[in-house]
């Protein structure tokens, strides 16, 4: 059975940290601290505009 098949079967996985166990969506690559942040804080789905990413890359390119 491949990893993708296992992930499709499992909806969540249990991750552990210093605060104990927490359920995390099996398709996500983040850990328990990020999941706790999603559970406890209003986190939007805002994304950085591609123009801003390109501008930052251009500045970084010229500084190095």
C-alpha positions in Angstrom: 0.0 0.0 0.0 1.4 3.4 -1.0 1.7 6.5 1.2 -1.0 8.2 -0.8 -3.4 5.3 -0.3 -2.8 5.4 3.4 -3.4 9.1 3.6 -6.7 8.7 1.7 -7.8 6.1 4.2 -6.8 8.1 7.2 -8.5 11.4 7.7 -6.4 12.5 10.7 -3.3 11.5 12.5 -2.3 12.0 16.2 0.7 14.2 16.8 2.3 14.8 20.2 4.1 17.8 21.7 4.7 19.1 25.3 1.0 19.8 25.7 -0.1 16.3 24.7 -1.8 14.7 21.7 -3.6 16.7 19.0 -5.3 15.5 15.8 -3.8 16.8 12.6 -5.3 16.4 9.1 -3.3 13.5 7.6 -2.8 15.4 4.3 -1.0 18.2 6.0 2.8 18.3 6.5 2.7 20.6 9.6 2.9 19.4 13.2 1.0 19.8 16.4 2.0 23.4 17.2 0.6 24.7 13.9 -2.6 22.7 14.4 -3.0 24.2 17.9 -2.6 27.7 16.3 -5.4 26.9 13.8 -7.6 25.6 16.7 -7.0 28.6 19.0 -6.5 31.6 16.7 -8.4 33.1 13.9 -6.0 32.4 11.0 -7.1 33.5 7.6 -6.3 32.1 4.2 -4.5 35.3 3.0 -1.7 34.7 0.6 1.2 37.0 -0.3 0.6 38.4 -3.8 3.0 37.0 -6.4 4.1 40.6 -7.3 5.4 41.1 -3.7 7.2 37.7 -3.8 8.9 38.7 -7.1 9.9 42.1 -5.7 11.4 40.6 -2.6 13.3 38.1 -4.7 14.6 40.9 -6.9 15.8 42.9 -3.9 17.4 39.8 -2.4 19.2 39.0 -5.7 20.7 42.5 -5.8 21.8 42.6 -2.2 23.7 39.3 -2.4 
